[in-house]
Amino acid sequence: MAETRTPHAGDDAAPDVDVVGLLMRQHGDIRNLFDEVEACQGDARQEAFRRLVRLLAVHETAEEEIVHPFVRRTVKGGEEVVDARLAEERSAKETLSALDDMDTDDPKFLPQLLALRTEVQEHARAEERYEFIHIRRSADAGTLASLAKGVKAAEAMAPTRPHPGVESASANMALGPVAALMDRTRDAVRKAMGRD
């Protein structure tokens, strides 16, 4: 008879019940999608970029709604840590929005994509170093699982494409389709967490 193991805070083998493991998996998926967008051309590049935009929207929105509030509440110096991550996210969203307005075959697309990749990778390293490690230290398995529930809901319920006319924040309307996608993902996360 196989032994049943209960996942715990430091267990990377159970990423779907551990918010840190789940977000780390997403970091890997994001890196892989950047590789795919860079390697493809034409319609394949456009499709890979759409998937990258969606995953970035899901990931960042879930962090804004789930991870950052937890860090603010539970980590000493959490306000400063979160404020620094939000500044990084704002910059990446602006770059992403500019890319979303471009044709993926535009000669300026790949250099902009590489700039975005650099921003996203630096942001991911900062999250892992300044947020994730503290979440693991301060959360029990039940809390990690509860936080993961919201992130999984964002993955499952987020729209695959932004739909015009559903923007909920006037500031995001100025950023266009990427921000609309983030707004819809935010709504899905709030619903899953019982905060709608």
Residue pairs with C-beta under 8 A, 6 or more apart in sequence:
6 141
7 13
7 14
7 17
7 18
7 141
7 145
8 141
9 18
9 136
9 137
9 139
9 140
9 141
9 144
10 136
11 18
11 21
12 18
12 21
12 24
14 21
15 21
15 22
15 24
15 25
16 22
16 148
16 152
17 141
17 144
17 145
17 148
18 141
18 144
18 145
18 148
19 66
19 67
19 135
19 139
19 144
19 145
19 147
19 148
19 151
20 132
20 135
20 136
20 144
21 148
22 148
22 151
22 152
23 59
23 62
23 63
23 67
23 127
23 132
23 151
24 128
24 132
26 55
26 58
26 59
26 151
27 59
27 124
27 127
27 128
29 55
30 52
30 55
30 56
30 59
30 120
30 124
31 121
33 48
33 51
33 52
33 55
34 52
34 113
34 117
34 120
36 48
36 52
37 45
37 48
37 49
37 52
37 104
37 113
38 110
38 113
38 114
40 47
40 48
41 105
42 105
45 104
45 105
46 104
49 99
49 104
49 113
50 160
50 161
53 96
53 100
53 178
53 181
54 158
54 159
54 160
54 161
54 181
56 92
56 96
56 120
57 158
57 178
57 181
57 182
57 185
58 154
58 155
58 158
58 185
60 89
60 92
60 93
60 182
61 154
61 158
61 182
61 185
61 186
61 189
62 150
62 151
62 154
62 155
62 185
62 189
63 85
63 89
63 127
64 86
64 89
64 186
65 150
65 154
65 186
65 189
65 190
65 193
66 147
66 150
66 151
66 189
66 193
67 131
67 135
67 147
68 82
68 85
68 86
68 131
70 135
70 139
70 143
70 147
71 78
71 81
71 82
71 131
71 134
71 135
72 78
72 79
72 82
74 134
74 135
74 138
74 139
75 81
75 131
75 134
75 135
75 138
78 134
81 130
81 131
81 134
82 131
84 126
84 130
85 123
85 126
85 127
85 130
85 131
88 119
88 122
88 123
88 126
89 123
91 119
92 116
92 119
92 120
92 123
93 175
93 178
93 179
93 182
94 175
95 112
95 115
95 116
95 119
96 116
96 178
97 175
97 176
97 178
97 179
98 112
99 109
99 112
99 113
99 116
100 176
100 177
100 178
101 176
102 108
102 109
102 112
103 109
135 144
135 147
136 144
139 147
149 192
149 193
150 189
150 192
150 193
151 189
152 192
153 188
153 189
153 191
153 192
153 193
154 185
154 188
154 189
154 192
157 185
157 188
157 191
157 192
158 181
158 184
158 185
158 188
159 181
159 184
159 185
161 177
161 181
162 176
162 177
162 178
162 179
162 180
162 181
162 184
163 180
163 184
164 177
164 180
166 180
166 183
166 184
167 173
167 179
167 180
167 183
168 183
168 186
168 187
169 179
169 183
171 179
172 179
172 180
172 182
172 183
173 179
173 180
187 196
190 196
